[in-house]
């Protein structure tokens, strides 16, 4: 779980009242992130766009690594043709 400092948490009401100033604190990097709270519960986080883009790229890279691992694991496994699978399951290709 991510920890937030007191100055990184802003209520939705304060955000609405001070949107421009609050957004500028993210844009000029005076704050790394802002957690938006509603009814004393953190509901969203605002981060700089370049940080968000780095996070998305990292996530996509992790997904690609996981896919590559699955492909490598399955590379040497026994495979059957679609027709063999249908025959095993007792399905006629014309019924599809």
C-alpha positions in Angstrom: 0.0 0.0 0.0 1.3 3.5 -0.9 1.7 5.9 2.0 0.7 9.6 1.6 2.0 12.5 3.5 -0.5 14.9 5.0 0.3 17.5 2.4 -0.3 15.0 -0.4 -4.0 14.4 0.5 -6.6 16.8 -0.7 -10.4 16.6 -0.2 -12.6 16.7 -3.3 -14.1 19.9 -2.0 -10.7 21.6 -1.7 -9.7 20.3 -5.1 -12.8 21.8 -6.7 -12.1 25.1 -5.0 -8.4 25.2 -5.9 -8.2 23.2 -9.1 -5.7 25.4 -10.9 -3.3 25.8 -8.0 -3.5 22.2 -7.1 -2.9 21.1 -10.7 0.1 23.5 -10.9 1.6 21.8 -7.9 1.8 18.6 -9.9 2.8 20.3 -13.1 5.7 22.1 -11.5 6.7 19.0 -9.4 6.3 20.7 -6.1 4.3 17.6 -5.3 5.0 14.1 -6.6 1.4 13.0 -6.3 -1.9 14.1 -4.8 -4.4 11.7 -3.2 -8.0 12.9 -3.6 -10.2 12.0 -0.7 -14.0 11.8 -0.5 -15.7 11.2 2.8 -12.3 10.6 4.4 -11.5 7.8 1.9 -8.8 8.1 -0.8 -10.6 7.7 -4.1 -8.1 8.8 -6.8 -4.5 10.0 -7.3 -3.2 12.7 -9.5 0.3 12.2 -10.9 2.3 14.0 -13.6 1.6 12.8 -17.1 5.2 11.7 -17.7 5.1 9.5 -14.6 1.8 8.0 -15.7 3.2 7.2 -19.1 6.3 5.6 -17.5 4.0 3.4 -15.4 1.9 2.4 -18.4 5.1 1.5 -20.4 6.4 -0.5 -17.4 3.1 -2.4 -17.0 3.1 -3.2 -20.8 6.7 -4.5 -20.6 5.8 -6.7 -17.6 2.8 -8.1 -19.6 5.1 -8.8 -22.6 7.6 -10.6 -20.4 4.7 -12.7 -18.9 3.4 -13.6 -22.4 6.9 -14.5 -23.5 7.3 -16.9 -20.5 3.9 -18.5 -21.3 5.0 -19.0 -25.0 8.3 -20.5 -23.9 6.6 -22.9 -21.5 4.2 -24.0 -24.2 6.8 -24.3 -26.9 7.7 -27.9 -26.1 4.2 -29.0 -25.1 2.3 -31.6 -27.1 -0.2 -30.0 -29.5 -3.1 -31.3 -31.4 -4.9 -30.0 -34.5 -8.3 -28.4 -34.4 -9.7 -31.5 -36.1 -8.2 -33.8 -33.5 -9.7 -31.7 -30.7 -13.2 -31.9 -32.3 -12.8 -35.6 -32.7 -11.8 -36.0 -29.0 -14.8 -34.0 -28.0 -17.2 -35.8 -30.3 -18.0 -32.6 -32.3 -18.7 -32.6 -36.0 -17.0 -29.7 -37.8 -20.2 -29.1 -39.8 -22.1 -28.5 -36.6 -20.1 -25.4 -35.7 
